[in-house]
Structures are given as structure tokens and as C-alpha cells.
Amino acid sequence: VILGALILAVSGIGSWRIMVSMVLGAVAVAVLMNLLGESLYPDQDHFIKVPWYYQLFMGSFLFAMAFMATDPVTASGTDLGKLFDGCGIGAVGMVVRVLNPAYPEGVFLAILIMNMFAPLIDYYVVQANIKMRLARNV
């Protein structure tokens, strides 16, 4: 899967921005869940006790990162939007995986949720660029 991700990123078919930001978003939320989970759920023994780096290799996280989240049709189109999109997929995927032990594979659900917001993310990124260019010309 990692070799496939590298081939997609180097060839430009898959966005490396989505891949990298998805890993960073997942790591940030997994670390946060590990820190908060010990105090919030001391008697439960599910994904909260799993180290953050295991979360990246469990289930289909890497497959979803390389082949599903980088879909050029449904993902964000702007460069900054791809960073937000990937980070959101990683974060939402970890929240679903960790807080809902009945649904241990939340990455695909996170992809669907964040792809639903991709046009909105792109809209706000483009509007911010328009405002910055107008402010520069005035």
C-alpha cells in the first residue's frame, strides 16, 4: 500500500497533500485520545488504550489514505482545501474508530463525510484568495 501511495503521489494522480495531512490529522487525534482516554475511560479496554502509531497500521487506514481519500473527483480541488480535507478525514476517522468500539473502521465513513464538505471547503478557500487579492490591489 505504501509503495502504491508513493507511485500515486510521484505520478501526480493522487494528492500527496491529502495523504500527508490525513496522517497528521489522525496522529494528532490519536495522541489526544490516548492522553484524554486514560483519565476519561480508565476501566475500558478498547481502542483508547491502543498507541497512536498502531492506529495507522490497523484496519484499512493506509489503504483508504492512498486509494480512497485521494479520489480527484470527490476530494477538494484547491491545494489548501486538500490539506483541510485530508486533516479532517484523519481526525474524523480516529474519532469514529476510538469512541465507537462497535464500528472500528471509521476511515471510510470519514472519507464520505469530508467529501460531502469538499465543495464548501473549496468555496471558502477561493473566497479567501479573492479577498486577499482584492486587499492587495486596493
N, C-alpha and C positions, 0 to 999 in steps of 0.2 A: 504494500500500500504506500509506503514512504517513497519507494522508487517511482511508482506511478504518479504520486504527488509532485515529485521533482520533475518528471518528464512534462507533466501538465503545466507547471509553473515556468519552466525554461522555454517551452514552446509557445507560451502566451495563451494557451487555451483556457487554463484555469488561473484564477487570480491569486497570486501569492499574498496579496493584501488580506483577502478573506481567510486564507489558511493561517497566516501568522496571527492575525487579530483574533481568530476563533480560538487558537491555542492559548493566547494571552488572556482572553476573557474567561475561558474555562479554568485556567490555573488560578486566576485571581479569585473567582468564586469558590473553587475547591479549597483553596487555602483559608478563605474566610469561613467557609462551612466547617472546616476542621478546627479552627480556633473557637468559633462560637458553639460548635456541636458538643464539645466536651462539657461545657457549662450548661447548655440548654437541655441536652438529652443524655445525661450520664448513665442511665440504665439501659439505653437501647444500643443494640449492636448491629447497625446496618451501615449504609454507605457513608455515614458521617465519620466513622472511625477509619475509613479507608484513606491512606495517604494520597495527597493531591496528584502525585506522579502516576499512581495506579489508575486514576480516573482517565488518563489519556490513553491507556492501553487496554482498558476494559471495554467490552462490548464492541460497538462499531463506531466509536468516536473518530478514529483516524480515517476509516472508510468514508464516513459522512463528510469529514473535513475535505478530503481530496476529491471525491467524486460527486457529492450531492450538493454541498454548500456553494461550490464554485460554478454552478449552472449559470451560464451567461444570460439566459432568458429571464429567469425569475429573480436573480440577485440584483443588488444595486448596481447602477451603471457608472456612477461617479467614483473617483478614487477615494475621496474622503467617505463617501457613502459605503463603499466596500469595507472600510475599516470599522465603521459603526455596525454594519450588518454582521460581519464576522465576530466581532466582540459580543454582540447581542446573542448570536447563535450559541457561542460558547458559554456565556453566562446563563442564559435561559435553560440550556441543556443540562448544565450542572445543577441548577435549582430543581428542575424536574427530577433528575436522577437521584439527588441526595434526599430531598424532602418527601418524595413519594416512593417508598420501597416497593409498592405494588407495580410500579412502572419504571423498571430500572434503565430503560433505554430511552431517554428523553431527548436525544440529539435530533432525531428526525422530526419530532414534534416541534422542537425549537427552530429547525430549518423552515418548517411550514409557517410558524408564527412570524418569524423575522422576514420571510419572503412576502408575507402579507403586508408588512410595513415598508418594504423596499421602495415603492414609489413615493411614499411620504418622506422617507429619508432623503431620497434624491431631490425631491422638491425643495426641502429646506436647505440642502447643500447648495443647490443652484441659486436660490433666493439670497443666501448669504454671500455668494460670489457676486451676484448682481449688486447688492448693497455696497460691498467693498469696492467694486469698480466705479460705481456712481460717486462714492465718497472721495475716491482718488481724483476724479475728473472735475469735481466742484471746487 
